[in-house]
Amino acid sequence: MKVILIHNEDKPSQYAGRELKTYQEVRLQNTENLRKIVVDAAAAILQEEGPEAVTVRKVSQKMGCSTKIIYSLFVNKEGLAQQLYLEGCKLLAQRFEEVSPSSDPLQHLLDLGEAFWQFGQDHTSYYKLMFGGAFAEFKPDAESMQGTMTAISRLLILISTAQQQGQISDEEETGTIVSAIWASLHGVIHLYMSGFLGDVDAAHTVYRQTMVLLSQSLFAVSK
């Protein structure tokens, strides 16, 4: 029987075509994965028990790790709050993206307003963290504010397009108009959460009426 020897150089390498990572790249990837897991744990506490329950100690207990690990990843509670804020921005952006486009810009604005209300109802704890001052020590930084602008980009685009088409006055900057809408809707939601507008149905009625009056006043220039 003839034995055929195959030299190593004739064998296809099991690593052929595989991108090998450096130690630093692997370490960075593992750190980012761990950060995501910690944020997920904090988000679970946020949704289940509310913003006041989110503490570094409680997150570490849920993770089964020491608080030192959490601090090494986020520095402090505010660093963790920022990541939760950005997660909330993603949820808000997703809610706006689910709104079907409309050929009627006024109706589209009403639909976006309704999506914001539903975000506040479905993700109350995120809303309180992001816009309700639930973390007194946390103040949104530049990255957080950019996350907010990205989340409401549909609203910015709608107002800007309507201005360009002469449907909304262009005497005010787009950002100023969006801020006015934003502030008015926040006001209604905050009054409701503080118990001033009765039950959810009564508050929702006030919210919708506010949205209608805002929309009609904005588009009155095209009438």
C-alpha positions in Angstrom: 0.0 0.0 0.0 1.4 3.4 -1.0 1.2 6.1 1.7 0.8 9.6 0.4 2.2 12.3 2.7 0.6 15.8 2.6 2.8 18.6 3.7 1.4 21.3 5.8 1.9 23.9 3.1 -0.4 21.9 0.8 -3.3 22.0 3.3 -5.8 24.8 3.1 -5.4 26.9 6.3 -8.4 26.8 8.6 -7.8 30.5 9.1 -7.8 31.3 5.3 -10.1 34.3 4.7 -10.7 34.9 8.4 -10.0 38.4 9.7 -7.8 38.1 12.7 -8.3 40.7 15.4 -5.7 42.2 17.6 -5.8 41.9 21.4 -6.8 45.5 21.7 -9.7 45.1 19.2 -11.0 42.0 21.1 -10.7 43.8 24.4 -12.6 46.8 23.1 -15.3 44.5 21.6 -15.7 42.7 24.9 -15.9 46.0 26.7 -18.6 47.3 24.4 -20.6 44.0 24.7 -20.4 44.3 28.5 -21.5 47.9 28.4 -24.6 46.9 26.3 -25.4 44.1 28.7 -25.2 46.5 31.7 -27.4 49.0 29.8 -29.9 46.3 29.1 -30.0 45.4 32.8 -30.5 49.0 33.8 -33.2 49.4 31.1 -35.1 46.4 32.6 -35.0 48.0 36.0 -36.1 51.3 34.5 -39.1 49.7 32.8 -40.1 47.4 35.7 -39.6 49.7 38.7 -39.1 53.3 37.4 -36.2 55.7 37.2 -35.8 56.1 41.0 -35.0 52.4 41.2 -32.0 52.7 38.8 -28.9 52.7 41.0 -25.4 51.4 40.4 -25.8 49.0 43.2 -29.1 47.6 42.0 -27.8 47.2 38.5 -24.7 45.4 39.8 -27.0 43.1 41.8 -29.1 42.3 38.8 -25.9 41.6 36.8 -24.3 39.6 39.6 -21.2 41.7 39.6 -19.4 44.2 41.7 -20.3 47.9 41.6 -16.6 48.5 40.6 -17.3 47.0 37.2 -20.2 49.3 36.6 -18.1 52.3 37.6 -15.2 51.2 35.4 -17.6 51.2 32.4 -19.7 54.3 33.1 -17.7 56.3 35.7 -20.9 57.2 37.6 -24.6 56.9 37.7 -24.9 59.9 35.3 -22.8 58.0 32.7 -25.3 55.1 32.9 -28.2 57.5 32.7 -26.8 59.0 29.5 -26.8 55.6 27.9 -30.4 55.0 29.0 -31.2 58.4 27.5 -29.7 57.4 24.2 -31.7 54.1 24.3 -34.8 56.2 24.8 -33.9 58.3 21.8 -33.8 55.1 19.7 -37.2 54.1 21.0 -38.7 57.5 20.2 -37.1 57.5 16.7 -38.5 54.1 16.1 -42.0 55.3 17.1 -41.8 58.2 14.7 -40.5 56.0 11.9 -43.6 53.8 12.3 -45.9 56.8 11.4 -47.1 56.3 7.8 -46.3 59.3 5.5 -49.3 61.4 4.5 -49.8 63.7 1.5 -51.5 66.1 3.9 -48.7 67.7 6.0 -51.2 68.9 8.6 -52.5 65.4 9.1 -48.9 64.1 9.2 -48.1 66.6 11.9 -51.1 65.3 13.9 -49.9 61.7 13.4 -46.4 62.5 14.7 -47.9 64.3 17.7 -50.0 61.2 18.5 -46.9 59.0 18.1 -45.2 61.2 20.8 -48.1 60.7 23.1 -48.0 57.0 22.7 -44.3 56.9 23.3 -44.9 58.6 26.7 -47.6 56.1 27.5 -45.7 53.0 26.4 -42.3 54.1 27.7 -43.2 56.2 30.7 -40.1 55.5 32.6 -37.9 56.4 29.6 -39.9 59.6 29.2 -39.5 60.6 32.8 -35.7 60.0 32.6 -35.3 61.9 29.3 -37.7 64.8 29.8 -39.1 64.6 33.3 -35.9 65.2 35.4 -36.2 61.8 37.0 -32.4 61.8 37.4 -31.8 65.2 39.0 -28.0 65.0 38.7 -28.2 64.1 35.0 -28.1 66.8 32.4 -28.1 65.8 28.7 -24.7 66.6 27.1 -24.0 67.3 23.4 -24.2 63.6 22.4 -27.6 63.2 24.2 -29.0 66.3 22.5 -27.8 65.1 19.2 -29.6 61.8 19.9 -32.8 63.8 20.6 -32.5 65.7 17.3 -32.0 62.5 15.4 -35.1 61.0 17.1 -37.3 64.0 16.0 -35.8 64.3 12.6 -39.1 63.4 11.0 -40.7 66.4 12.7 -37.9 68.7 11.6 -38.1 67.5 8.0 -41.9 67.9 7.9 -41.8 71.5 9.2 -38.8 72.5 6.9 -40.5 71.0 3.8 -43.8 72.8 4.6 -41.9 76.1 4.9 -40.2 75.6 1.6 -43.5 74.9 0.0 -45.1 78.0 1.5 -47.5 76.0 3.7 -46.0 77.3 6.9 -44.5 80.8 7.4 -40.8 80.9 7.0 -40.5 84.0 9.2 -39.4 81.8 12.1 -36.5 79.3 11.9 -37.5 75.7 11.6 -35.8 74.8 14.9 -37.8 77.5 16.7 -41.1 76.2 15.4 -40.2 72.6 16.3 -39.2 73.8 19.8 -42.5 75.5 20.3 -44.4 72.4 19.3 -42.1 70.3 21.5 -42.6 72.5 24.5 -46.4 72.6 24.2 -46.7 68.9 24.0 -44.3 68.3 26.8 -46.4 70.8 28.9 -49.6 68.7 28.5 -47.8 65.5 29.2 -46.1 66.9 32.3 -49.4 68.3 33.6 -51.0 64.9 33.1 -48.1 63.1 34.9 -48.4 65.5 37.8 -52.1 64.8 38.2 -53.6 68.0 36.9 -55.5 66.8 33.9 -57.5 63.9 35.4 -57.3 60.4 34.0 -55.5 59.3 30.8 -58.6 59.7 28.6 -59.2 63.3 29.8 -55.5 64.1 29.4 -55.4 62.6 25.9 -58.4 64.8 24.9 -56.5 67.9 26.0 -53.4 66.7 24.2 -55.2 66.1 20.9 -56.9 69.5 21.1 -53.6 71.2 21.8 -52.1 69.4 18.8 -55.0 70.4 16.5 -54.8 74.1 17.6 -51.0 74.1 17.0 -51.3 72.5 13.6 -54.1 74.7 12.4 -52.3 77.9 13.5 -49.1 76.8 11.7 -50.8 76.0 8.5 -53.2 79.0 8.5 -50.7 80.8 6.2 -51.6 78.5 3.3 -55.4 79.1 3.7 
